[in-house]
Amino acid sequence: MTRTLVDIPSTLLDPRTGAPAFGSYRGAFRRTEVGALSRDRFERLATEKRWFWGSITQPDRMIAFAIVDLGYAASAFTFVWEAGRGLVVDRSLVGVPRLCRVRSTKDARIDARFVHPRGSLRVRARDGEPGIEVAIELPDLEVHATLDERGAPPALTAVAPVPRGVVNTTEKRALMAVRGAALIAGRRVSLDDALGGYDHTHGLLARRTQWNWAFAMGRAQSGERVAFNLVQGFVGEPECALWIDGALAPLPEGRFEFDRDAYDRAWRITTPDGAVDLAFEVSGIHREDLDLRLVKSRFVQPSGTFRGAVRAGDRTLVIENVPGVVEDQDVLW
């Protein structure tokens, strides 16, 4: 049976018991204080992970960007996918933790920044303001845009226990209007007709973490704005959801079929109840493989387009050539 989404509580931790408010919710927390659940400073340093992944999507283009804060290490990446061209920009950077962070501050619910000699990324959601500011300054990519929460469907926030870890909280948002522009490899493009979405995650995670993920935004053939977030593994079903125009509906955990020896082959993503049946055609791959002995990762995030059908209740939407990403991640951190 598919779960029910309820309105988000005022705080992540129960003020009486100190326990996390496990569940799936409509809305977002002002602050995610999961660090209070760690037993000591060393455990917090070893297990606390934060990241912000965002995308600005048009029918023929997707700009994706991420800032990853591991406490003891920091990194960022960004890429631009275009229909018929694949990845026209693809950059990964490793930074200094004190100069790079994903945090909540006294005046901002989200304050993510990455500063590097080769450029910078900044994402900020100020308290009391409806927009999320995005600024990217790199040699082959400049983005200055605002993702507008007004008129967008609610966020999905999932709080879930983590096997061999403690807890993870993740906030997903989609179908936000965008205002701004980008300079992509010397070409200036308007982003005013784009859709914005993001994944904002904060948790005390296991030493080894594995998952598959899919995220997309666009329009159904019938004209509705549509987006979905699906995952297999890690948190699982609590963060799976479908947005249709202003509505948010839960989905079961996804099922991913793909070839790890050939990530460029078509992927298939389904759900056990048949609500989702999608094919994903790959036309660009962002990849990061890392082996530092204590820290190892295989991170593959193909870009391309989805086609197939998604269903919420008695509504079934057919999609064709909707831009998005899939992901295969296995990390030891």
N, C-alpha and C positions, 0 to 999 in steps of 0.2 A: 504494500500500500504506500502510495506517495505521501510524503510528509506534508504538514501544513505549516505555512509561514505565519508568524505572529509579529507584532510590533516589537521593536528592539527595547530591552530594558534600559534604564538610565545609566547603569554602570556594568562593566564586564564582570566584576567580582561582586558577589553577594555581600552587602555591607554587614550582615549578621554572621555569616559563616566564613567569608573569605574565599568561597569556592567559585570556580568559573560558571558562568551562566551558559551551559552547553545548550546548543540548539541552532536553528536556522531562522533568521529574522529579516523583516523589512526595515531598512534604515541602517544607520552607521553610528558607532560609538564616537564620542568626542575624544576619548583616550583609551588605549589598550594597555593596561598596566600588568601584563603577564609576568614582568620581571619580579614582581612581588611573590610569585609562586616558586621561585628558585630557592634551594636550600641554603646556598651560600654564594659569595661573589664569584668563586671559581666556576661553579655550575652555571651561573648566569652567563659568564663570559664564554663558556664552551658551547652553550645550547641556544642562546637567544639569537634569533635571526629575524631580520626585517628586510622587506623589499617593496618597491613600487614599480609596477610594469604598466605602461600606458600605450594606447594606440589612438591615432587620428586617421580615420578611414574614409575614403571616397570610393565611388564605384570602380575606379581604375587605379587606385593608389592607397597604400597604407604606410604610415610612419609609425614605427614601434620603437619604444625606448624603455630602459630599465635602469634603476639604481639599486644595488644590492649591498646591504650593510650587515656584515657578520660580526661586528664588534671588533674582532682582531684583524679583519681584512675588509676591503671594499672594492667593488667593481661596478662597471656600467657598460651598457651596450646600446646601440641604436642601429636600425636599418630602415631602408626605404624600399618597399616592393612596389613595382608598377606592372600593370597588365601588359603582357607581350614582351616585357624586358627583364623580368625577374628582379633581383636585388641590384639597385643602382647605387646604393650606399650601404656599407656594412662595416661597422666599427666596434671594437671591443677595447676597453681600457681598464687598467688596474690602478687603484688609487691608494691614498694614505687615509687610514680610518678617521683621524681627527678632522680631516678636510672633507670627508664624505660621510653622509649620514642619512638615515630615514627616521624621522622623529615626529612627535607632537610637541609643540612649544606653547608658551602661555597665550599666544595670540593666533596660532595656526593649528588646525586639526591635523594637517599633513604638511610637513616641511622636509622635503627630500632634496639633497644637493650633492653634487659631485664636481669637485674642482681638480683640474689636471693641467699640466703644462700645455697639453694639446687641445684643451677646450673645457667646456663645462656643461652640466645639465642641472636644471632647477625646476622643481615642482612644488607649488605651495597652494594650500586651501586655507585662506584666512577666515577666522571666526567672523560670523555675521555677514560674509559676502558669498554670493551664489556661484562665483566662478572659481575654477581651478586654473591657476596660471602655470603655463609651460614655457620654459625658455631653454633652448638648446643652441650652443655656440660651438661648432666644430668646423674644421677646414672645408669640408664638403657638404655640411648640413647646418642650416640655421633655421630655427623654428621659434616664433613668438606667437602664442595662441592662448585663448581662454576657453576652457571646457565649461559650458554653462549648465548648471544643475537645474535651473528653472525649466519646467516643462518636460523634464526627463522622468522616466519611471524610477521608482525607489531603488536604492542599493540593496543587494543581498549581502548579509553578513552571516558567516558561519563560525561557530565556536565549537571545537571538537577536541576530544582527547587524542593524544598521539601515542601509538604503541612504542614503547621503549623511550618515549619522550614525556612531555607533560601536557601541553595544550597548544593549539594553534587557533588564531583568529584571522579570518580573511574577509575582506570587503571587496565586492565586485560591483562595478557600475558600468552602465552601457547606455547608448543612444542619447548622449548629451550633445546639444548643438555646439558648434565650434565657431569661433571668430578668430581670424588671424591669417598669417601668411608664412610661407617657407621658402628658403633658398636652397634648392636641391642640386648639387653639382653645377652651380652657376645659373640654374633656371629658377626664376621666381614664379611661385604658384600661390593662388588664393586657397585658403582652407575654409572659407565661409560656408560652403555647402557640405562640410564633412560631419562625421559623427565621432564622438569621443567616448572612450571607455578606459577602465583601468582595473588593476588587481593590486590591492594594498594589503600586505600580509605581515603579521607579527606573531612569533611563536617561540616556545621552548621546545626544540625539535630533537628527534633522535639523531644519533651519530650518523646513521645511514638513512637517507630519504629517497624514495623512488615514486615517480608518478608519470602519467600521461595526461595531457591537457589539450583542450580545444576551445578557441574563443573566436567569435566572428560578429560582425555588425554589417547591416545593409538593409535592403528592401526585398520583401517577398514579391513574387510575380503579381500578386493581387494589389500591391502598393503599400502594404503596411511596413513600418519600420520593424525590424526583427533583429534580435541578438541572442546569443546563447553562450553559456559557460558550462563545460563538461569536463569531468576529471575521472580518472580511474586510478585507484590507489591513494596513498596519503590520506587526506581528509575524506575523500569519497563523496557519497551522496549529499551530505549537508551543504556543499557549495555548488551543486548542479542546479542550473536555473535557465529559464527562457523568458526573454522580454519581448512583448509584442506591443508596439506603440507605448501607451502609458501603463501597461499591466506587467506584473511580475508573477511568474508561476514556477513552482518547484519541478525538478526533473529527477528521475532516478540516476544512479551512478552510470557513467558512460562505459561502453565497451569498445576498445580500440583494436583494430586489425591493421597491421602494417609489417613491413619487412625491414628489420634492423640492418640487414646487409645492403639494402637499397632504399634509403629514405626517400628518394625521389619518385618511387612508385606510388600509385594511388593508395590512400588510406581509406578505411571505412570506419565510421563511428555510429554506434547504435545505442539504444537503451533496451533493457530486458522487456519492457512493456510495449515496445514498438512506437513510442512517442517520437523517437528520433531515428531516422535512417538516412545517413548522409555519406556521400563520397567526397573526398578531398583531393584535388589535383594540385600537385606540388610544382611550383615554378621558381622557387628560390629557397635556399637553406642557410640559415645562420647557425653556426656550430662553434662550440667551445669545448675542447678536451683538455683537462688539466690533471697533472700528476705531480704533486709536491710531497708525496709519501704520506704525510699526515692528512692532507686534503687532496681528494681526487674527485673528479666529476666527468660525466659524459652528459653534455647538454646539447640537444639538437632541437631547433625551433624552425621547422619548415613554414614557408609562406605560400599562399596560393588562394584557391577559390573552392567554396563548398557548393554542392548541388544535392537536392533530395527533398525530404519533407520533415517538418517538425510539427508536433501537436501539443496543444494545451487544452484540456477539457474536450469540448466538442469542436474546437477550431483546429483545422489542419492547414498549414501554409506550405506552399511549394517554393523553394528557393533555387536560384540558378546564378552562378558566377558571383557569389557573395564573398568578398575578401575576408581572410582571417588567417589564423595560425593554428598549428598543432605542435605538440611538444613531447619529447621523450627525455626524461631526466633521471639520472642515477648519480647521487652525490654522497660523498663521505666527507663530513665537515665537523 
